[in-house]
Amino acid sequence: MTKSVVKEIGELVPTFKEDKILILFGPQAPKELREMAVIHEFENLDEEPLKQGGTMQFGDEHFTITAIGELANQNFKELGHVSIYFQEPMDEVLPGAVFAAPYSFPNIIEGTVIAVK
């Protein structure tokens, strides 16, 4: 299981709630990206953490991964970066995107544990 902890929440993150998009980045994210991202730090990282049909958990909220872009795992492992769309998958999934259901934006605060199975 991949496990990460939320360290910082960018000031623009709430503006993405309506669109149900959550952007994760590791602690090395540049300042201009930190404003729009949830900064997290891995405690444990699996070889291929993101899998279609797998789960993502934010605190007590569980989500099922419904679609995954071809570069999502690589970006997630190298940069801690992934864009999570809590909505119906599009016809063409962007390379770094993950789609998850149910289609609701998770409640996240500093210290929230993110688990990926």
Secondary structure in CASP SS format (residue, H / E / C, confidence):
PFRMAT SS
TARGET T0000
AUTHOR 0000-0000-0000
METHOD secondary structure of the structure
MODEL  1
M C 1.00
T E 1.00
K E 1.00
S E 1.00
V E 1.00
V E 1.00
K E 1.00
E E 1.00
I E 1.00
G C 1.00
E C 1.00
L C 1.00
V H 1.00
P H 1.00
T H 1.00
F H 1.00
K C 1.00
E C 1.00
D C 1.00
K C 1.00
I E 1.00
L E 1.00
I E 1.00
L E 1.00
F E 1.00
G C 1.00
P C 1.00
Q C 1.00
A C 1.00
P C 1.00
K H 1.00
E H 1.00
L H 1.00
R H 1.00
E C 1.00
M C 1.00
A C 1.00
V E 1.00
I E 1.00
H E 1.00
E E 1.00
F E 1.00
E E 1.00
N E 1.00
L C 1.00
D C 1.00
E C 1.00
E C 1.00
P C 1.00
L C 1.00
K C 1.00
Q C 1.00
G C 1.00
G C 1.00
T E 1.00
M E 1.00
Q E 1.00
F E 1.00
G C 1.00
D C 1.00
E E 1.00
H E 1.00
F E 1.00
T E 1.00
I E 1.00
T E 1.00
A E 1.00
I E 1.00
G C 1.00
E C 1.00
L C 1.00
A H 1.00
N H 1.00
Q H 1.00
N H 1.00
F H 1.00
K H 1.00
E H 1.00
L H 1.00
G C 1.00
H C 1.00
V E 1.00
S E 1.00
I E 1.00
Y E 1.00
F C 1.00
Q C 1.00
E C 1.00
P C 1.00
M C 1.00
D C 1.00
E C 1.00
V C 1.00
L C 1.00
P C 1.00
G C 1.00
A E 1.00
V E 1.00
F E 1.00
A E 1.00
A E 1.00
P C 1.00
Y C 1.00
S C 1.00
F C 1.00
P C 1.00
N C 1.00
I C 1.00
I C 1.00
E C 1.00
G C 1.00
T C 1.00
V E 1.00
I E 1.00
A E 1.00
V E 1.00
K C 1.00
END
